[in-house]
């Protein structure tokens, strides 16, 4: 009986901790979205757009590092793009 009580108690505690952690995570997510004044979907779209743009810039800069005559203005474009956000 003690073992069963221990198992049930630990299971209940695990569920409660999971709910608390989920609530904290959601508060942080929603707080960030409010800080940047964006909806979840608009934030996701913007983040994906920036990651794609910066990913391309990364590839251009790597290629430019090996072959300096290619993508000559890649660094400036990447910096300007970062400044514009």
C-alpha positions as CSV (number, residue, x, y, z in Angstrom):
1,X,0.0,0.0,0.0
2,X,2.8,2.4,0.8
3,X,4.4,1.8,-2.6
4,X,1.1,2.5,-4.3
5,X,0.7,5.7,-2.4
6,X,4.3,6.7,-3.3
7,X,3.7,6.0,-7.0
8,X,0.4,8.0,-7.0
9,X,2.0,10.9,-5.1
10,X,5.0,11.0,-7.4
11,X,2.7,10.8,-10.5
12,X,0.5,13.7,-9.2
13,X,3.6,15.8,-8.4
14,X,5.0,15.1,-11.9
15,X,1.7,16.3,-13.5
16,X,1.6,19.4,-11.3
17,X,5.2,20.3,-12.1
18,X,4.5,19.7,-15.8
19,X,1.5,22.1,-15.6
20,X,3.5,24.7,-13.7
21,X,6.4,24.5,-16.2
22,X,4.0,24.7,-19.1
23,X,2.3,27.8,-17.5
24,X,5.7,29.5,-17.0
25,X,6.8,28.7,-20.5
26,X,3.5,30.1,-22.0
27,X,3.8,33.2,-19.8
28,X,7.3,33.8,-21.2
29,X,6.2,33.2,-24.8
30,X,3.2,35.5,-24.5
31,X,5.3,38.1,-22.7
32,X,7.8,38.2,-25.5
33,X,5.1,38.4,-28.1
34,X,3.5,41.3,-26.3
35,X,6.9,43.0,-25.9
36,X,7.4,42.9,-29.7
37,X,3.7,43.6,-30.4
38,X,3.3,40.6,-32.7
39,X,0.9,37.6,-32.9
40,X,2.3,34.1,-32.7
41,X,1.9,33.5,-36.4
42,X,3.3,36.9,-37.5
43,X,6.3,36.3,-35.1
44,X,6.8,32.9,-36.6
45,X,6.7,34.2,-40.2
46,X,9.1,37.0,-39.3
47,X,11.6,34.6,-37.6
48,X,11.5,32.2,-40.5
49,X,12.0,35.0,-43.0
50,X,15.0,36.3,-41.1
51,X,16.5,32.9,-40.6
52,X,16.2,32.2,-44.4
53,X,17.7,35.6,-45.3
54,X,20.6,35.2,-42.8
55,X,21.1,31.6,-43.9
56,X,21.6,32.7,-47.5
57,X,23.9,35.4,-46.3
58,X,25.9,32.8,-44.4
59,X,26.4,30.7,-47.5
60,X,27.4,33.7,-49.6
61,X,30.0,34.8,-47.0
62,X,31.4,31.2,-46.8
63,X,31.7,31.1,-50.6
64,X,33.2,34.6,-50.6
65,X,35.8,33.5,-48.0
66,X,37.0,30.8,-50.3
67,X,36.6,32.8,-53.6
68,X,36.9,36.5,-52.8
69,X,35.8,37.5,-56.3
70,X,32.3,36.1,-55.7
71,X,29.6,37.8,-53.6
72,X,31.9,40.8,-53.1
73,X,29.3,42.9,-51.3
74,X,27.8,39.9,-49.3
75,X,29.2,41.2,-46.0
76,X,27.8,44.7,-46.4
77,X,24.4,43.4,-47.6
78,X,24.2,41.1,-44.6
79,X,25.1,43.9,-42.2
80,X,22.6,46.3,-43.8
81,X,19.9,43.6,-43.7
82,X,20.6,43.0,-40.1
83,X,20.3,46.7,-39.3
84,X,17.0,46.9,-41.1
85,X,15.7,43.8,-39.3
